[in-house]
């Protein structure tokens, strides 16, 4: 896949600029890009910056892609938490900011996250603060290497 990084960054900034304009016009509404769009942004960040081979279908059960023969679940959020969907081999969590920039929150073993934070099927939420702390103990060799 060939991606123009500058164009990608600019398009993400345009999305958030449009959100700002809508909020000015309608201050009682948030116009938060959420759900599928933010998830898709996270997946293409994973593909471009980490070399993750995304599955051909958007509804592949259990993971978003594969790298080095291992399944990867990618979560992207603009909130202060994310949810655990399933236990997975590798877990990459990305936070996206209103200016279109992003930050890696967690990158490593998905089982570690699942075992530590999975309370019940009814409470699969984990804070980004907790994931940042857990990310500090992930060994470099257990991370998906960033290629760009």
Backbone as CSV, one residue per row, in Angstrom:
resi,resn,N_x,N_y,N_z,CA_x,CA_y,CA_z,C_x,C_y,C_z
1,UNK,0.831,-1.177,0.000,0.000,0.000,0.000,0.880,1.245,0.000
2,UNK,0.567,2.164,-0.850,1.275,3.434,-0.898,0.375,4.481,-0.262
3,UNK,0.908,5.171,0.725,0.117,6.196,1.389,0.914,7.481,1.432
4,UNK,0.240,8.570,1.151,0.844,9.880,1.245,0.611,10.390,2.667
5,UNK,1.643,10.326,3.509,1.525,10.699,4.917,1.014,12.122,5.087
6,UNK,1.550,13.054,4.312,1.125,14.454,4.447,-0.352,14.619,4.118
7,UNK,-0.807,13.942,3.062,-2.216,14.033,2.692,-3.086,13.397,3.773
8,UNK,-2.669,12.245,4.301,-3.403,11.578,5.374,-3.543,12.504,6.578
9,UNK,-2.423,13.077,7.030,-2.449,13.980,8.176,-3.372,15.172,7.920
10,UNK,-3.320,15.720,6.718,-4.152,16.874,6.378,-5.634,16.510,6.367
11,UNK,-5.981,15.355,5.834,-7.387,14.939,5.803,-7.940,14.725,7.213
12,UNK,-7.133,14.146,8.099,-7.572,13.969,9.488,-7.788,15.337,10.139
13,UNK,-6.878,16.276,9.900,-7.039,17.622,10.444,-8.305,18.279,9.907
14,UNK,-8.645,18.034,8.624,-9.854,18.607,8.035,-11.115,18.065,8.711
15,UNK,-11.096,16.777,9.072,-12.243,16.195,9.782,-12.468,16.962,11.083
16,UNK,-11.403,17.147,11.831,-11.540,17.818,13.123,-11.801,19.308,12.977
17,UNK,-11.344,19.911,11.907,-11.660,21.309,11.644,-13.163,21.460,11.354
18,UNK,-13.711,20.526,10.588,-15.152,20.545,10.310,-15.949,20.371,11.607
19,UNK,-15.473,19.498,12.495,-16.124,19.302,13.792,-16.121,20.617,14.573
20,UNK,-14.983,21.312,14.596,-14.907,22.601,15.294,-15.911,23.598,14.724
21,UNK,-16.031,23.650,13.398,-16.978,24.557,12.765,-18.421,24.232,13.125
22,UNK,-18.760,22.950,13.142,-20.108,22.545,13.532,-20.389,22.876,14.995
23,UNK,-19.408,22.715,15.851,-19.578,23.044,17.271,-19.802,24.539,17.464
24,UNK,-19.139,25.365,16.651,-19.356,26.816,16.733,-20.783,27.165,16.335
25,UNK,-21.280,26.505,15.297,-22.633,26.776,14.824,-23.700,26.243,15.783
26,UNK,-23.411,25.101,16.391,-24.375,24.427,17.268,-23.689,24.050,18.586
27,UNK,-23.480,25.030,19.471,-22.693,24.794,20.683,-23.277,23.744,21.632
28,UNK,-24.545,23.406,21.469,-25.146,22.406,22.345,-24.925,20.973,21.846
29,UNK,-24.207,20.811,20.760,-23.904,19.488,20.200,-22.405,19.260,20.180
30,UNK,-21.991,17.994,20.358,-20.559,17.679,20.417,-19.964,17.352,19.043
31,UNK,-20.715,16.748,18.160,-20.219,16.345,16.835,-18.907,15.556,16.921
32,UNK,-18.856,14.625,17.855,-17.637,13.846,18.072,-17.518,12.733,17.033
33,UNK,-16.444,12.722,16.244,-16.232,11.575,15.361,-15.967,10.344,16.233
34,UNK,-16.800,9.363,16.124,-16.673,8.179,16.967,-16.912,6.919,16.159
35,UNK,-16.865,5.849,16.872,-17.266,4.573,16.309,-16.418,4.123,15.146
36,UNK,-17.088,3.784,14.079,-16.447,3.186,12.909,-15.352,4.073,12.324
37,UNK,-15.598,5.372,12.188,-14.606,6.244,11.561,-13.317,6.301,12.379
38,UNK,-13.421,6.485,13.697,-12.220,6.549,14.525,-11.510,5.197,14.512
39,UNK,-12.275,4.116,14.550,-11.680,2.782,14.468,-10.934,2.568,13.167
40,UNK,-11.531,3.002,12.066,-10.870,2.880,10.761,-9.583,3.700,10.710
41,UNK,-9.607,4.888,11.306,-8.397,5.716,11.360,-7.300,4.960,12.112
42,UNK,-7.650,4.367,13.238,-6.679,3.594,14.009,-6.101,2.434,13.214
43,UNK,-6.952,1.756,12.460,-6.478,0.623,11.674,-5.507,1.056,10.581
44,UNK,-5.784,2.167,9.904,-4.847,2.600,8.862,-3.553,3.145,9.477
45,UNK,-3.618,3.710,10.687,-2.385,4.082,11.394,-1.576,2.814,11.657
46,UNK,-2.247,1.763,12.116,-1.573,0.488,12.353,-0.950,-0.083,11.093
47,UNK,-1.656,0.033,9.991,-1.141,-0.472,8.717,0.062,0.331,8.242
48,UNK,-0.078,1.649,8.242,0.961,2.501,7.680,2.190,2.617,8.581
49,UNK,1.977,2.882,9.862,3.092,3.165,10.763,3.724,1.918,11.385
50,UNK,2.975,0.806,11.396,3.488,-0.402,12.043,3.622,-1.595,11.092
51,UNK,3.084,-1.473,9.882,3.195,-2.569,8.921,2.230,-3.711,9.156
52,UNK,1.164,-3.467,9.896,0.169,-4.509,10.159,-0.620,-4.771,8.875
53,UNK,-0.749,-6.030,8.520,-1.547,-6.417,7.354,-2.992,-6.551,7.812
54,UNK,-3.827,-5.606,7.388,-5.220,-5.616,7.806,-5.983,-6.724,7.084
55,UNK,-6.981,-7.270,7.770,-7.837,-8.277,7.139,-8.623,-7.632,6.004
56,UNK,-8.969,-8.416,5.028,-9.675,-7.906,3.843,-11.086,-7.437,4.167
57,UNK,-11.721,-8.043,5.179,-13.079,-7.646,5.543,-13.059,-6.851,6.840
58,UNK,-13.950,-5.888,6.935,-13.996,-5.026,8.119,-14.577,-5.747,9.328
59,UNK,-15.207,-6.876,9.107,-15.876,-7.570,10.207,-15.181,-8.877,10.568
60,UNK,-13.885,-8.961,10.374,-13.144,-10.170,10.721,-13.219,-10.382,12.234
61,UNK,-13.635,-11.558,12.644,-13.837,-11.828,14.073,-12.505,-12.000,14.809
62,UNK,-12.344,-11.261,15.897,-11.235,-11.483,16.807,-10.007,-10.615,16.624
63,UNK,-9.780,-10.089,15.440,-8.613,-9.226,15.256,-8.815,-8.337,14.045
64,UNK,-7.972,-7.310,13.971,-8.038,-6.386,12.841,-7.008,-6.695,11.779
65,UNK,-5.947,-7.398,12.170,-4.888,-7.696,11.219,-3.884,-8.676,11.780
66,UNK,-2.827,-8.870,10.997,-1.780,-9.825,11.357,-0.422,-9.175,11.122
67,UNK,0.509,-9.467,12.025,1.900,-9.085,11.823,2.774,-10.198,12.388
68,UNK,3.744,-10.599,11.634,4.661,-11.676,12.016,3.897,-12.927,12.467
69,UNK,2.790,-13.221,11.783,2.000,-14.399,12.095,1.133,-14.284,13.337
70,UNK,1.089,-13.116,13.943,0.304,-12.913,15.163,-0.879,-11.990,14.897
71,UNK,-2.007,-12.312,15.497,-3.216,-11.508,15.335,-3.146,-10.261,16.210
72,UNK,-3.596,-9.140,15.650,-3.542,-7.844,16.325,-4.942,-7.244,16.402
73,UNK,-5.314,-6.803,17.597,-6.524,-6.011,17.781,-6.080,-4.562,17.923
74,UNK,-6.623,-3.660,17.105,-6.275,-2.238,17.147,-7.477,-1.467,17.677
75,UNK,-7.248,-0.674,18.699,-8.295,0.198,19.231,-7.814,1.634,19.110
76,UNK,-8.695,2.487,18.622,-8.399,3.911,18.508,-9.540,4.658,19.183
77,UNK,-9.195,5.636,19.983,-10.210,6.390,20.708,-9.782,7.844,20.828
78,UNK,-10.738,8.699,21.107,-10.425,10.075,21.455,-10.893,10.359,22.876
79,UNK,-11.300,9.320,23.550,-11.743,9.424,24.936,-10.613,9.031,25.879
80,UNK,-10.932,8.898,27.130,-9.933,8.526,28.140,-10.011,7.055,28.518
81,UNK,-10.788,6.291,27.759,-10.867,4.858,27.984,-11.176,4.155,26.670
82,UNK,-10.994,2.844,26.694,-11.392,2.014,25.564,-11.977,0.739,26.144
83,UNK,-12.476,-0.107,25.277,-13.072,-1.336,25.778,-12.315,-2.546,25.252
84,UNK,-12.407,-3.606,26.022,-11.801,-4.870,25.637,-12.879,-5.706,24.966
85,UNK,-12.626,-6.065,23.736,-13.626,-6.817,22.976,-13.442,-8.315,23.182
86,UNK,-12.258,-8.777,22.970,-11.918,-10.186,23.101,-10.471,-10.279,23.570
87,UNK,-10.101,-11.436,24.060,-8.696,-11.676,24.351,-8.004,-11.899,23.011
88,UNK,-6.868,-11.265,22.814,-6.172,-11.352,21.543,-4.670,-11.429,21.777
89,UNK,-3.966,-11.845,20.751,-2.528,-12.058,20.848,-1.790,-10.743,21.095
90,UNK,-1.997,-9.767,20.200,-1.364,-8.449,20.331,-2.449,-7.381,20.393
91,UNK,-2.149,-6.315,21.121,-3.111,-5.244,21.332,-2.391,-3.920,21.105
92,UNK,-2.936,-3.096,20.217,-2.391,-1.768,19.937,-3.501,-0.759,20.195
93,UNK,-3.257,0.158,21.137,-4.240,1.185,21.483,-3.663,2.542,21.122
94,UNK,-4.447,3.315,20.398,-4.030,4.624,19.899,-5.053,5.664,20.339
95,UNK,-4.567,6.810,20.809,-5.457,7.928,21.105,-5.248,8.979,20.026
96,UNK,-6.357,9.447,19.479,-6.296,10.497,18.458,-6.768,11.804,19.094
97,UNK,-6.107,12.890,18.717,-6.386,14.197,19.291,-7.100,15.083,18.270
98,UNK,-7.774,16.143,18.737,-8.545,17.004,17.848,-7.748,17.651,16.715
99,UNK,-6.433,17.779,16.879,-5.641,18.365,15.794,-5.212,17.307,14.770
100,UNK,-5.688,16.071,14.958,-5.350,15.003,14.019,-4.107,14.224,14.395
101,UNK,-3.377,14.676,15.413,-2.203,13.924,15.850,-2.668,12.711,16.666
102,UNK,-1.743,11.802,16.935,-2.096,10.603,17.686,-0.940,10.151,18.560
103,UNK,-1.261,9.302,19.529,-0.265,8.808,20.465,-0.516,7.320,20.720
104,UNK,0.567,6.557,20.741,0.477,5.156,21.113,0.271,5.074,22.623
105,UNK,-0.756,4.358,23.051,-1.071,4.221,24.468,-0.600,2.866,24.993
106,UNK,-0.897,1.819,24.254,-0.455,0.476,24.632,-0.066,-0.275,23.377
107,UNK,0.993,-1.051,23.491,1.505,-1.828,22.371,2.150,-3.073,22.967
108,UNK,1.476,-4.198,22.849,2.058,-5.418,23.387,1.071,-6.553,23.506
109,UNK,1.356,-7.436,24.423,0.591,-8.653,24.643,-0.846,-8.333,25.046
110,UNK,-1.782,-8.831,24.274,-3.191,-8.616,24.590,-3.657,-9.411,25.791
111,UNK,-3.079,-10.575,25.997,-3.479,-11.415,27.138,-3.173,-10.726,28.459
112,UNK,-2.073,-10.002,28.522,-1.699,-9.269,29.744,-2.789,-8.248,30.103
113,UNK,-3.260,-7.522,29.113,-4.310,-6.524,29.348,-5.595,-7.227,29.781
114,UNK,-5.964,-8.273,29.056,-7.199,-8.999,29.329,-7.196,-9.532,30.766
115,UNK,-6.119,-10.173,31.163,-6.052,-10.775,32.492,-6.061,-9.731,33.603
116,UNK,-5.441,-8.592,33.347,-5.353,-7.570,34.390,-6.634,-6.750,34.522
117,UNK,-7.291,-6.416,33.404,-8.387,-5.454,33.470,-9.767,-6.005,33.156
118,UNK,-9.869,-7.205,32.679,-11.178,-7.758,32.367,-11.888,-8.110,33.661
119,UNK,-12.936,-7.360,34.003,-13.668,-7.599,35.246,-14.823,-8.568,35.020
120,UNK,-15.569,-8.335,33.966,-16.686,-9.208,33.613,-17.106,-8.868,32.194
121,UNK,-17.957,-9.674,31.642,-18.463,-9.389,30.290,-19.265,-8.091,30.263
122,UNK,-19.704,-7.640,31.438,-20.522,-6.440,31.500,-19.701,-5.191,31.787
123,UNK,-18.417,-5.337,32.033,-17.575,-4.190,32.352,-16.232,-4.302,31.626
124,UNK,-16.257,-4.224,30.293,-15.007,-4.402,29.539,-14.232,-3.105,29.305
125,UNK,-14.481,-2.073,30.099,-13.852,-0.772,29.901,-12.524,-0.715,30.661
126,UNK,-11.494,-0.130,30.021,-10.205,0.081,30.686,-9.748,1.506,30.377
127,UNK,-9.206,2.179,31.380,-8.778,3.565,31.195,-7.452,3.610,30.436
128,UNK,-7.260,4.673,29.672,-5.998,4.865,28.964,-4.863,5.089,29.959
129,UNK,-5.157,5.696,31.075,-4.142,5.899,32.119,-3.594,4.549,32.584
130,UNK,-4.490,3.585,32.828,-4.044,2.250,33.241,-3.240,1.562,32.135
131,UNK,-3.669,1.735,30.895,-2.939,1.128,29.780,-1.555,1.754,29.608
132,UNK,-1.452,3.072,29.796,-0.138,3.730,29.729,0.805,3.171,30.787
133,UNK,0.287,2.945,31.983,1.110,2.377,33.058,1.548,0.961,32.704
134,UNK,0.627,0.157,32.220,0.952,-1.216,31.849,1.929,-1.255,30.678
135,UNK,1.818,-0.293,29.782,2.705,-0.228,28.620,4.169,-0.041,29.029
136,UNK,4.399,0.578,30.187,5.765,0.826,30.661,6.527,-0.461,30.948
137,UNK,5.818,-1.546,31.232,6.496,-2.805,31.576,6.556,-3.790,30.408
138,UNK,6.036,-3.377,29.243,6.115,-4.249,28.064,7.541,-4.192,27.527
139,UNK,8.145,-5.343,27.363,9.504,-5.412,26.832,9.505,-5.008,25.362
140,UNK,10.592,-4.396,24.944,10.722,-3.924,23.563,10.473,-5.050,22.560
141,UNK,10.952,-6.237,22.873,10.793,-7.371,21.934,9.355,-7.881,21.870
142,UNK,8.493,-7.433,22.799,7.077,-7.818,22.793,6.200,-6.770,22.121
143,UNK,6.795,-5.717,21.600,6.031,-4.649,20.943,6.030,-4.820,19.427
144,UNK,5.014,-4.266,18.810,4.989,-4.173,17.347,5.881,-2.987,16.998
145,UNK,6.904,-3.224,16.212,7.843,-2.156,15.885,7.215,-1.140,14.953
146,UNK,7.421,0.118,15.291,6.956,1.188,14.406,7.952,1.310,13.255
147,UNK,7.448,1.311,12.028,8.329,1.338,10.858,8.435,2.729,10.240
148,UNK,7.560,3.641,10.621,7.605,4.995,10.060,7.411,6.010,11.144
